[in-house]
Structure formats: C-alpha cells, structure tokens
Amino acid sequence: MVELEYQAEDAGSLKRFYAATYTHGGVYTQSVRFVSGNFGYTVFTRSRGMQTIAAGVEVRDRKSGKTSTVSCSERPRFYIYELKGLVPCDPETPIGTACVK
C-alpha cells in the first residue's frame, strides 16, 4: 500500500493540485497531479471503453525527467468530477492543457 500525504496546512492547498480528464490515442485518462519539492506525482486511471488498462501513481523526478510508476492492484475509486471547478486544469498532459469535463 502507498500513502501520499500532502502538506499539513491546507490553506490554499487546492490551488496546488491539477486535475484532468482526456482521451489520447483511444485511451481515456483521469488524473490528479501535484508537485512536492523536486518530484511531481500523478495519480491516474486509464481505460479503453469499460476496461481499465492501468491505474497507479507516476512519480517524476523534475530534475532528471525520470519517471517511476507504482501500479494499483485493482481499479481505485476515483471521484474526479468532484474536483471540477475546484482545482486548476493540468497543463502537463500528453494533449496539452486538459481540465475535468
């Protein structure tokens, strides 16, 4: 199990997250991303139709560009639509800027 903990102080914390839903290459993705220090974290699910093809957390070293992925063993519950309008769109997706739609 992996636990991610964001800053203890929550004032303005929603502005530090980015959320997106988008389709690229026939794959639908839901993601939430944040940066802490030199690392970027993206929690995601990817599906093709009704079939989940990947889910997990990508950890990217922003200095080296190296990315590691921790895969989920089962599809996570993802309530991304509750973030619509609360967090900024994500400018760092494969299709450019994407928002929760």
N, C-alpha and C positions, 0 to 999 in steps of 0.2 A: 504494500500500500504506500502511496505517496501522498503526503500532505503538503499543501502550499499555504504559507501564511504571509499575508501582506502586512504592511505597516500597522503598528498598534494604534496610531492615531488615524481616525477615519475622516477628519475634516478635509473635504475636497478630494477624497480618495477616488470617487467615481470618475473624475477627470483624468486619472492616471491609467485607466483601463480603456481598451479599444475593443469593439465588438463588430462582427461582420457575418453576413450570410452571402454566399455567392456560388455560382456554378462555373467551373473551369474544366475544359476537356471532358465534359459529361459527368463530372464528379461534383456533387453538392457538398459544400462545406459550411459548418457553423463553427465560429471561433471567437475566443476571448483572449486578448493579449495584454501583457503589461511588461514593463521594464523595471528591473531592480539592479542597481549597480551596473556592471558590465554585461549583464545577462538579460535576454529577452525570453519570456515564457509565453507560449501559445497553447491553450487548452482547446482541443478540437474534436470534432466528429466529421467523418467523410462518408458519404453514401452514394450509391448508384441505384436509383429507384428506391425500393424499400430495403435494400440490402446494405448494411453497414460494412464498409470495406476497411476502415481504420478509425481509431479513436485513441487519444492519449494526450501527452504533453510534449511539445517540442521545446527544447532548451537551446538557445542560440548564444554563443559567445560573440558579443558585438564587436570585439576587437579582432578576433581571428576569422569570424564568419562560420566557424564550425558549429554544426547543429547535431544534437543527440535527441532521440525520441524515446520516451517511455510509453509503451503501449498499454492500453487498458485491456483487461481480460474479458470484459463484457461491455456492451454499449452503455455509456453513462447517461443518466437523466440530465438533459441539457435544457434549461429554461431560458434560452437566449432571448426570446421575444419579450421577456420582462425587462430587458435592458434597453429596448428600443426607446430612443429619446433621452435616456439617462446617461449613456456613455458615448464618447465620440466614435465616429466611423474610423475604420482601420485603414491608414494609408499604405500599409506594407503587406498587401495581399498579392498573389500572382496576377490579379487582374487590375491592380492599382487600388485606388481608394474604394472600399466597399463598406456598406452600412448594414444594419439589421433591417431587413424588409419584411 
